[in-house]
Every structure is written in structure tokens, then in C-alpha cells.
Amino acid sequence: MALYSEKVMDHFTHPRNVGVIENADGVGEVGNAKCGDIMKIYLKIDNDIITDVKFETFGCGSAIASSSMATEMIKGKSIHEAMALTNKAVAEALDGLPAHKLHCSVLAEEAIKNALKDYYDRKGLQYDPKDFPDCEHCAHCQ
């Protein structure tokens, strides 16, 4: 049995939505140099719809694949649908990740939520703070 699924390998070798969005409506960065994975997600939002999403990821193949898949999953979706994206959904869409690489899908979820929080902050919109992770105190990379 292969360590990585064909979908993981495809998203690692042919990542979708790589890059930067100038004048993004929301930007979220998560990660920890200790574990070696850092993700940055850029969102363009129009009428509560994510019209474009890009990412920059420094990390392993699972981190790149998770970023790529997560961006594909939220592109064209409402901000509320994007908020509902879970790391479990990202891992399942990739046909699974090895147990020691599941933190990569967690980072993808957190990067998206941080980008959405940044969007709310920039627009002066109210939100429930419990909807957003506090990655500075996150235990999975410590």
C-alpha cells in the first residue's frame, strides 16, 4: 500500500491556485517553523462569495496537497460554506493522509479561517471569536 494516495500526489505535483492575490480581501497565515509547515491563504471575496483563492505553502508534500485541495474546495463558495470546511473534509477529499501528516489538513483549515477572520476585521464585520482558531497557542506543532 502506498503511503500517499493518487490525489495527494496529484495535488502535490500539480498544485492548484498557487500564488498571491494582490489587494486580497483576506489573508491568513499559519504554521510553525518547528514542524516545517507554513501556509498562507489569500482570498478575494465579492458579495460573500470567494471568487478567487491562492496559497503559498512552505512544507512537505502533504502540506502542499492539503493547501491545494482546500483552495479548490472553497473557490466559488460562500464565506459561510468556507467557514464550515474541516480538516477532516480536506483529508477525505485527498483520499486520506498518513496519521503523522494529518496536521497538514489542520493547517489548511486554520489558514482559511484566519483569512476569513482577516476579511471580517478589514471590513469591520462582527463575528463570534470562538469560530476562529488561536494558532499562536496551537498544540499540534509545539
C-alpha positions as CSV (number, residue, x, y, z in Angstrom):
1,M,0.0,0.0,0.0
2,A,1.3,3.4,-1.0
3,L,2.0,6.0,1.7
4,Y,0.2,8.7,-0.2
5,S,-3.0,8.5,-2.4
6,E,-3.0,9.3,-6.0
7,K,-5.0,12.5,-5.2
8,V,-2.3,13.6,-2.7
9,M,0.4,13.0,-5.3
10,D,-1.6,14.9,-8.0
11,H,-2.2,17.9,-5.8
12,F,1.5,17.8,-4.7
13,T,2.9,17.6,-8.2
14,H,0.3,19.8,-9.8
15,P,-0.9,22.1,-7.1
16,R,-3.9,24.3,-7.9
17,N,-4.3,28.0,-7.0
18,V,-0.6,28.7,-6.2
19,G,0.3,32.3,-5.9
20,V,-0.5,35.6,-4.3
21,I,-3.6,37.8,-4.7
22,E,-2.6,41.4,-4.7
23,N,-5.1,43.5,-2.7
24,A,-6.6,40.4,-1.2
25,D,-9.7,40.8,0.9
26,G,-8.4,38.4,3.5
27,V,-5.0,36.8,4.2
28,G,-4.4,34.1,6.7
29,E,-1.0,32.6,7.7
30,V,-0.5,29.7,10.0
31,G,2.3,27.3,10.8
32,N,5.3,26.8,12.8
33,A,9.0,26.7,11.8
34,K,9.5,23.8,14.3
35,C,7.3,21.5,12.3
36,G,8.4,23.0,9.0
37,D,5.0,23.7,7.5
38,I,3.8,27.3,6.9
39,M,0.7,28.2,4.9
40,K,-0.6,31.5,3.6
41,I,-4.0,31.8,2.1
42,Y,-5.3,34.8,0.1
43,L,-9.0,35.4,-0.5
44,K,-10.9,37.6,-3.0
45,I,-14.5,38.0,-1.9
46,D,-17.4,39.5,-3.7
47,N,-20.9,39.6,-2.2
48,D,-19.9,37.0,0.4
49,I,-18.6,34.6,-2.3
50,I,-15.0,33.6,-2.6
51,T,-14.3,34.5,-6.2
52,D,-10.6,33.7,-6.1
53,V,-8.2,32.0,-3.7
54,K,-4.5,31.4,-3.8
55,F,-1.9,29.9,-1.5
56,E,1.8,29.9,-0.7
57,T,3.0,26.9,1.3
58,F,6.4,26.1,2.6
59,G,6.4,22.5,3.7
60,C,6.1,18.8,2.8
61,G,4.1,17.3,0.1
62,S,1.1,16.7,2.4
63,A,1.1,20.4,3.3
64,I,1.1,21.5,-0.3
65,A,-1.6,18.9,-1.3
66,S,-3.8,20.0,1.6
67,S,-3.4,23.7,0.7
68,S,-4.2,22.9,-3.0
69,M,-7.3,20.7,-2.2
70,A,-8.6,23.2,0.4
71,T,-8.5,26.1,-2.0
72,E,-10.3,24.0,-4.6
73,M,-13.0,23.2,-2.1
74,I,-13.8,26.8,-1.1
75,K,-13.4,28.5,-4.5
76,G,-16.8,29.8,-5.6
77,K,-18.3,29.1,-2.2
78,S,-19.9,31.5,0.3
79,I,-17.8,32.6,3.2
80,H,-20.2,30.6,5.4
81,E,-19.5,27.4,3.5
82,A,-15.8,28.1,3.7
83,M,-16.1,28.6,7.5
84,A,-17.6,25.1,7.7
85,L,-14.7,23.4,5.9
86,T,-13.0,21.0,8.2
87,N,-9.6,19.3,8.2
88,K,-11.4,16.0,8.1
89,A,-13.1,17.0,4.8
90,V,-9.8,18.1,3.3
91,A,-8.2,14.8,4.3
92,E,-11.1,12.8,2.9
93,A,-11.1,14.7,-0.4
94,L,-7.4,13.7,-0.7
95,D,-8.4,10.1,-0.1
96,G,-6.7,10.2,3.2
97,L,-3.4,11.3,4.7
98,P,-1.0,9.3,6.9
99,A,-1.7,9.8,10.6
100,H,1.6,11.7,11.1
101,K,0.6,14.1,8.3
102,L,-3.0,14.9,9.4
103,H,-1.7,18.2,10.9
104,C,-1.3,19.4,7.4
105,S,-5.0,19.3,6.8
106,V,-5.5,21.1,10.1
107,L,-3.2,23.9,9.0
108,A,-5.2,24.3,5.8
109,E,-8.4,24.6,7.7
110,E,-6.8,27.1,10.1
111,A,-5.2,29.2,7.3
112,I,-8.6,29.6,5.6
113,K,-10.3,30.5,8.9
114,N,-7.5,33.1,9.6
115,A,-8.0,34.6,6.1
116,L,-11.8,34.8,6.8
117,K,-11.1,36.4,10.2
118,D,-8.8,38.9,8.5
119,Y,-11.6,39.7,6.0
120,Y,-14.1,40.3,8.8
121,D,-11.5,42.5,10.6
122,R,-10.8,44.5,7.4
123,K,-14.5,45.1,6.7
124,G,-15.3,45.8,10.4
125,L,-17.8,43.0,10.4
126,Q,-18.8,41.3,13.7
127,Y,-18.1,37.6,14.3
128,D,-18.0,35.1,17.1
129,P,-14.4,34.8,18.2
130,K,-14.8,31.1,19.0
131,D,-15.3,30.5,15.3
132,F,-11.6,31.2,14.7
133,P,-8.6,29.2,15.9
134,D,-5.9,30.8,18.0
135,C,-2.9,29.4,16.2
136,E,-0.4,31.2,18.4
137,H,-1.4,28.8,21.1
138,C,-2.0,25.7,18.9
139,A,-0.6,22.5,20.3
140,H,-0.1,20.4,17.1
141,C,3.2,22.0,16.1
142,Q,4.7,22.5,19.6
